[in-house]
Amino acid sequence: MSTQSRREVLEAKEDQLKKANKDGVKLQAFFKEANTQWHDIARRNIGFVDWAPKIATDVDEHRYTRDIGTFEIDPQKFKDNFQGNVVDFGNKYSSHELNTMFWPSSSNPSGLKIPSNRMLRI
């Protein structure tokens, strides 16, 4: 291996080490924040289970498992970020394309339109 090749390999390894160190610093900061915010078991409670039927297997001929439930969250812990119950349609399709897919017949419009941010409140 030439001196130039060794130098390039060494530089690549040094770059990888710098990235690993930077990632380690970020991970340590996240651990510190998580440990500070969630260490106390009382702070981990975010709400309560409102309804949860018994888990069922072989629900139908497809042998699906039913494992569902609803819960009520503590509004004080989520009020700044919680958007409510929404369907996020992502960014693969525009609002117009989604409206056309859901309601292809313009002669029978539903009155419901996909919002421009593609977050449909339900």
TORPA-4810 file (N, C-alpha, C, O; in nm, 3 decimals):
<nodes>
NODE_1_0.085_-0.117_0.000_0.000_0.000_0.000_0.090_0.124_0.000_0.186_0.131_0.077_M
NODE_2_0.059_0.218_-0.085_0.142_0.338_-0.096_0.121_0.430_0.024_0.024_0.418_0.099_S
NODE_3_0.214_0.520_0.040_0.206_0.618_0.150_0.080_0.702_0.136_0.014_0.733_0.236_T
NODE_4_0.045_0.740_0.013_-0.075_0.820_-0.012_-0.200_0.742_0.028_-0.290_0.798_0.091_Q
NODE_5_-0.207_0.614_-0.007_-0.323_0.531_0.028_-0.336_0.517_0.179_-0.446_0.524_0.234_S
NODE_6_-0.222_0.497_0.246_-0.225_0.485_0.393_-0.275_0.614_0.457_-0.352_0.612_0.553_R
NODE_7_-0.230_0.725_0.402_-0.272_0.856_0.453_-0.424_0.872_0.435_-0.492_0.920_0.526_R
NODE_8_-0.476_0.834_0.320_-0.620_0.845_0.294_-0.700_0.755_0.387_-0.805_0.795_0.438_E
NODE_9_-0.651_0.634_0.409_-0.718_0.541_0.501_-0.717_0.599_0.642_-0.818_0.593_0.712_V
NODE_10_-0.603_0.654_0.683_-0.591_0.713_0.816_-0.687_0.831_0.832_-0.752_0.844_0.935_L
NODE_11_-0.696_0.917_0.730_-0.787_1.031_0.735_-0.933_0.984_0.744_-1.012_1.042_0.818_E
NODE_12_-0.966_0.881_0.669_-1.102_0.828_0.674_-1.134_0.774_0.814_-1.242_0.797_0.866_A
NODE_13_-1.039_0.704_0.873_-1.058_0.650_1.008_-1.070_0.763_1.111_-1.150_0.754_1.204_K
NODE_14_-0.989_0.868_1.094_-0.997_0.983_1.185_-1.133_1.051_1.174_-1.190_1.092_1.275_E
NODE_15_-1.186_1.062_1.052_-1.319_1.120_1.032_-1.426_1.034_1.100_-1.518_1.087_1.163_D
NODE_16_-1.413_0.903_1.087_-1.508_0.813_1.153_-1.501_0.828_1.304_-1.604_0.828_1.371_Q
NODE_17_-1.381_0.843_1.358_-1.363_0.860_1.501_-1.424_0.992_1.549_-1.488_0.996_1.653_L
NODE_18_-1.403_1.099_1.471_-1.463_1.228_1.507_-1.615_1.218_1.510_-1.679_1.270_1.601_K
NODE_19_-1.673_1.151_1.410_-1.818_1.135_1.406_-1.866_1.052_1.524_-1.966_1.086_1.587_K
NODE_20_-1.795_0.945_1.555_-1.832_0.861_1.669_-1.826_0.940_1.799_-1.913_0.926_1.885_A
NODE_21_-1.723_1.023_1.815_-1.712_1.105_1.935_-1.825_1.207_1.943_-1.881_1.230_2.051_N
NODE_22_-1.858_1.268_1.830_-1.968_1.365_1.826_-2.100_1.296_1.860_-2.181_1.350_1.936_K
NODE_23_-2.122_1.178_1.803_-2.243_1.102_1.834_-2.247_1.063_1.981_-2.353_1.065_2.044_D
NODE_24_-2.130_1.029_2.038_-2.123_0.994_2.179_-2.161_1.110_2.269_-2.230_1.092_2.369_G
NODE_25_-2.118_1.230_2.233_-2.153_1.350_2.310_-2.304_1.372_2.305_-2.367_1.402_2.407_V
NODE_26_-2.364_1.357_2.186_-2.509_1.372_2.173_-2.582_1.267_2.255_-2.682_1.298_2.321_K
NODE_27_-2.534_1.145_2.252_-2.597_1.037_2.327_-2.587_1.062_2.477_-2.683_1.038_2.551_L
NODE_28_-2.473_1.111_2.523_-2.457_1.142_2.665_-2.552_1.254_2.708_-2.609_1.248_2.816_Q
NODE_29_-2.568_1.355_2.623_-2.661_1.465_2.653_-2.804_1.413_2.660_-2.880_1.451_2.749_A
NODE_30_-2.840_1.326_2.566_-2.975_1.268_2.568_-2.996_1.184_2.693_-3.101_1.192_2.756_F
NODE_31_-2.897_1.104_2.730_-2.907_1.022_2.850_-2.926_1.110_2.973_-3.009_1.080_3.059_F
NODE_32_-2.850_1.217_2.982_-2.861_1.307_3.097_-3.001_1.367_3.104_-3.061_1.372_3.211_K
NODE_33_-3.052_1.413_2.990_-3.187_1.471_2.988_-3.292_1.367_3.025_-3.380_1.393_3.107_E
NODE_34_-3.283_1.249_2.964_-3.381_1.144_2.992_-3.373_1.101_3.138_-3.476_1.082_3.203_A
NODE_35_-3.253_1.087_3.190_-3.237_1.045_3.329_-3.290_1.152_3.424_-3.348_1.120_3.528_N
NODE_36_-3.271_1.279_3.390_-3.321_1.388_3.473_-3.473_1.394_3.469_-3.538_1.409_3.572_T
NODE_37_-3.530_1.383_3.349_-3.674_1.400_3.332_-3.755_1.276_3.370_-3.869_1.290_3.415_Q
NODE_38_-3.699_1.158_3.355_-3.777_1.036_3.372_-3.729_0.946_3.486_-3.782_0.836_3.505_W
NODE_39_-3.630_0.991_3.563_-3.577_0.909_3.673_-3.684_0.884_3.779_-3.698_0.772_3.829_H
NODE_40_-3.759_0.986_3.812_-3.864_0.975_3.913_-3.983_0.900_3.851_-4.041_0.946_3.752_D
NODE_41_-4.019_0.786_3.910_-4.127_0.702_3.855_-4.259_0.778_3.844_-4.339_0.751_3.755_I
NODE_42_-4.283_0.873_3.933_-4.408_0.949_3.930_-4.416_1.037_3.805_-4.526_1.067_3.758_A
NODE_43_-4.303_1.077_3.751_-4.303_1.161_3.632_-4.325_1.081_3.505_-4.350_1.138_3.399_R
NODE_44_-4.315_0.949_3.514_-4.334_0.864_3.395_-4.481_0.842_3.362_-4.514_0.800_3.251_R
NODE_45_-4.568_0.868_3.456_-4.710_0.848_3.434_-4.761_0.958_3.341_-4.756_1.076_3.375_N
NODE_46_-4.809_0.919_3.224_-4.856_1.018_3.127_-5.007_1.017_3.111_-5.061_1.095_3.032_I
NODE_47_-5.075_0.932_3.184_-5.220_0.924_3.174_-5.268_0.791_3.229_-5.199_0.728_3.310_G
NODE_48_-5.387_0.749_3.185_-5.439_0.622_3.233_-5.516_0.551_3.122_-5.566_0.613_3.028_F
NODE_49_-5.524_0.420_3.136_-5.597_0.339_3.040_-5.746_0.362_3.063_-5.796_0.346_3.174_V
NODE_50_-5.815_0.399_2.957_-5.959_0.426_2.965_-6.039_0.300_2.930_-6.141_0.272_2.994_D
NODE_51_-5.993_0.226_2.830_-6.065_0.106_2.785_-5.965_0.014_2.717_-5.888_0.057_2.632_W
NODE_52_-5.967_-0.113_2.755_-5.878_-0.212_2.694_-5.939_-0.350_2.712_-5.926_-0.410_2.818_A
NODE_53_-6.005_-0.401_2.609_-6.060_-0.536_2.620_-5.949_-0.640_2.626_-5.834_-0.613_2.591_P
NODE_54_-5.985_-0.757_2.670_-5.890_-0.867_2.679_-5.828_-0.895_2.542_-5.897_-0.892_2.440_K
NODE_55_-5.699_-0.922_2.540_-5.632_-0.958_2.415_-5.693_-1.088_2.362_-5.712_-1.183_2.437_I
NODE_56_-5.723_-1.089_2.233_-5.783_-1.207_2.172_-5.698_-1.252_2.054_-5.650_-1.171_1.975_A
NODE_57_-5.680_-1.382_2.043_-5.609_-1.439_1.928_-5.710_-1.512_1.840_-5.819_-1.545_1.885_T
NODE_58_-5.672_-1.535_1.716_-5.762_-1.602_1.621_-5.896_-1.530_1.612_-6.002_-1.592_1.623_D
NODE_59_-5.890_-1.398_1.593_-6.011_-1.316_1.591_-6.104_-1.355_1.477_-6.226_-1.352_1.493_V
NODE_60_-6.049_-1.392_1.364_-6.133_-1.431_1.251_-6.060_-1.538_1.170_-5.962_-1.596_1.217_D
NODE_61_-6.107_-1.563_1.049_-6.047_-1.668_0.968_-5.902_-1.638_0.929_-5.829_-1.727_0.886_E
NODE_62_-5.860_-1.512_0.943_-5.722_-1.475_0.912_-5.629_-1.493_1.033_-5.509_-1.471_1.022_H
NODE_63_-5.684_-1.532_1.145_-5.609_-1.557_1.269_-5.539_-1.431_1.320_-5.427_-1.437_1.371_R
NODE_64_-5.608_-1.318_1.305_-5.553_-1.193_1.356_-5.557_-1.192_1.508_-5.633_-1.266_1.570_Y
NODE_65_-5.474_-1.108_1.566_-5.475_-1.085_1.709_-5.537_-0.947_1.733_-5.503_-0.851_1.665_T
NODE_66_-5.627_-0.940_1.831_-5.686_-0.810_1.867_-5.622_-0.766_1.998_-5.637_-0.832_2.101_R
NODE_67_-5.551_-0.657_1.993_-5.484_-0.600_2.110_-5.499_-0.449_2.098_-5.412_-0.382_2.042_D
NODE_68_-5.608_-0.397_2.150_-5.640_-0.255_2.134_-5.673_-0.192_2.268_-5.696_-0.261_2.367_I
NODE_69_-5.676_-0.063_2.269_-5.716_0.009_2.389_-5.715_0.158_2.363_-5.663_0.206_2.263_G
NODE_70_-5.773_0.229_2.456_-5.769_0.375_2.452_-5.716_0.423_2.586_-5.732_0.356_2.689_T
NODE_71_-5.654_0.538_2.585_-5.608_0.594_2.711_-5.626_0.745_2.708_-5.629_0.807_2.603_F
NODE_72_-5.637_0.800_2.827_-5.649_0.944_2.841_-5.516_0.997_2.892_-5.462_0.950_2.992_E
NODE_73_-5.465_1.095_2.821_-5.334_1.149_2.860_-5.352_1.266_2.956_-5.457_1.332_2.958_I
NODE_74_-5.250_1.292_3.034_-5.247_1.405_3.125_-5.222_1.531_3.041_-5.112_1.547_2.988_D
NODE_75_-5.321_1.619_3.029_-5.304_1.735_2.941_-5.189_1.826_2.981_-5.131_1.893_2.895_P
NODE_76_-5.155_1.831_3.107_-5.045_1.917_3.151_-4.911_1.873_3.092_-4.821_1.955_3.072_Q
NODE_77_-4.897_1.744_3.064_-4.771_1.694_3.012_-4.761_1.704_2.860_-4.653_1.688_2.803_K
NODE_78_-4.874_1.730_2.794_-4.874_1.729_2.647_-4.932_1.854_2.584_-4.931_1.866_2.461_F
NODE_79_-4.982_1.946_2.662_-5.056_2.059_2.606_-4.976_2.142_2.506_-5.034_2.198_2.413_K
NODE_80_-4.845_2.150_2.522_-4.765_2.233_2.431_-4.742_2.168_2.295_-4.719_2.238_2.197_D
NODE_81_-4.748_2.034_2.288_-4.713_1.965_2.164_-4.825_1.880_2.105_-4.820_1.848_1.986_N
NODE_82_-4.923_1.843_2.183_-5.026_1.751_2.135_-5.120_1.822_2.038_-5.176_1.927_2.071_F
NODE_83_-5.138_1.764_1.921_-5.223_1.824_1.818_-5.363_1.766_1.817_-5.446_1.806_1.736_Q
NODE_84_-5.391_1.673_1.904_-5.520_1.608_1.903_-5.516_1.485_1.816_-5.409_1.441_1.773_G
NODE_85_-5.631_1.429_1.789_-5.639_1.309_1.706_-5.638_1.351_1.559_-5.734_1.410_1.509_N
NODE_86_-5.529_1.321_1.493_-5.514_1.358_1.352_-5.463_1.240_1.272_-5.395_1.151_1.324_V
NODE_87_-5.496_1.242_1.145_-5.438_1.147_1.050_-5.335_1.226_0.971_-5.369_1.324_0.905_V
NODE_88_-5.210_1.183_0.977_-5.102_1.248_0.904_-5.087_1.176_0.770_-5.043_1.061_0.767_D
NODE_89_-5.121_1.243_0.662_-5.114_1.183_0.530_-4.974_1.187_0.469_-4.955_1.144_0.356_F
NODE_90_-4.877_1.239_0.543_-4.740_1.241_0.494_-4.722_1.338_0.380_-4.807_1.424_0.357_G
NODE_91_-4.612_1.325_0.308_-4.583_1.421_0.202_-4.566_1.357_0.064_-4.513_1.419_-0.028_N
NODE_92_-4.610_1.232_0.051_-4.597_1.166_-0.079_-4.693_1.228_-0.181_-4.659_1.239_-0.299_K
NODE_93_-4.812_1.268_-0.137_-4.913_1.324_-0.226_-4.950_1.465_-0.181_-4.947_1.495_-0.062_Y
NODE_94_-4.986_1.549_-0.275_-5.034_1.684_-0.241_-5.176_1.672_-0.188_-5.241_1.569_-0.204_S
NODE_95_-5.224_1.779_-0.126_-5.362_1.780_-0.076_-5.461_1.757_-0.190_-5.559_1.685_-0.175_S
NODE_96_-5.433_1.819_-0.304_-5.521_1.803_-0.420_-5.525_1.657_-0.466_-5.631_1.603_-0.496_H
NODE_97_-5.408_1.593_-0.472_-5.402_1.452_-0.513_-5.479_1.364_-0.415_-5.549_1.271_-0.456_E
NODE_98_-5.465_1.392_-0.286_-5.538_1.313_-0.186_-5.688_1.332_-0.200_-5.764_1.235_-0.194_L
NODE_99_-5.731_1.457_-0.220_-5.874_1.483_-0.239_-5.926_1.407_-0.361_-6.036_1.353_-0.357_N
NODE_100_-5.849_1.405_-0.468_-5.889_1.334_-0.589_-5.897_1.183_-0.566_-5.986_1.116_-0.617_T
NODE_101_-5.802_1.129_-0.487_-5.805_0.985_-0.458_-5.924_0.947_-0.370_-5.989_0.845_-0.393_M
NODE_102_-5.953_1.029_-0.270_-6.061_0.996_-0.178_-6.199_1.025_-0.237_-6.294_0.952_-0.211_F
NODE_103_-6.209_1.130_-0.316_-6.336_1.168_-0.375_-6.319_1.191_-0.524_-6.315_1.305_-0.570_W
NODE_104_-6.307_1.081_-0.601_-6.277_1.093_-0.745_-6.390_1.156_-0.826_-6.365_1.211_-0.933_P
NODE_105_-6.513_1.148_-0.778_-6.625_1.202_-0.854_-6.652_1.345_-0.810_-6.697_1.369_-0.697_S
NODE_106_-6.626_1.440_-0.898_-6.652_1.581_-0.863_-6.801_1.611_-0.859_-6.841_1.715_-0.806_S
NODE_107_-6.884_1.521_-0.913_-7.029_1.543_-0.910_-7.087_1.506_-0.774_-7.203_1.538_-0.746_S
NODE_108_-7.009_1.438_-0.690_-7.058_1.398_-0.558_-6.952_1.432_-0.452_-6.898_1.342_-0.388_N
NODE_109_-6.922_1.560_-0.434_-6.819_1.595_-0.336_-6.866_1.569_-0.194_-6.985_1.580_-0.164_P
NODE_110_-6.775_1.534_-0.107_-6.810_1.501_0.030_-6.825_1.623_0.118_-6.890_1.617_0.222_S
NODE_111_-6.767_1.734_0.078_-6.764_1.851_0.164_-6.640_1.851_0.253_-6.599_1.956_0.302_G
NODE_112_-6.581_1.734_0.272_-6.460_1.721_0.352_-6.340_1.736_0.259_-6.337_1.674_0.152_L
NODE_113_-6.245_1.814_0.298_-6.124_1.834_0.218_-6.002_1.806_0.304_-6.003_1.831_0.424_K
NODE_114_-5.899_1.754_0.242_-5.772_1.730_0.311_-5.706_1.866_0.332_-5.687_1.940_0.235_I
NODE_115_-5.670_1.900_0.455_-5.604_2.029_0.479_-5.470_2.039_0.406_-5.408_1.937_0.374_P
NODE_116_-5.426_2.160_0.379_-5.302_2.179_0.304_-5.181_2.122_0.377_-5.082_2.086_0.313_S
NODE_117_-5.186_2.114_0.510_-5.074_2.054_0.585_-5.086_1.901_0.593_-5.001_1.836_0.653_N
NODE_118_-5.190_1.845_0.532_-5.216_1.701_0.525_-5.232_1.637_0.663_-5.202_1.519_0.681_R
NODE_119_-5.278_1.716_0.760_-5.305_1.665_0.895_-5.456_1.678_0.917_-5.505_1.785_0.954_M
NODE_120_-5.528_1.570_0.894_-5.674_1.571_0.904_-5.715_1.541_1.047_-5.689_1.433_1.099_L
NODE_121_-5.780_1.636_1.109_-5.826_1.619_1.246_-5.949_1.527_1.246_-6.041_1.545_1.168_R
NODE_122_-5.947_1.429_1.335_-6.061_1.336_1.343_-6.128_1.346_1.479_-6.226_1.276_1.504_I
</nodes>
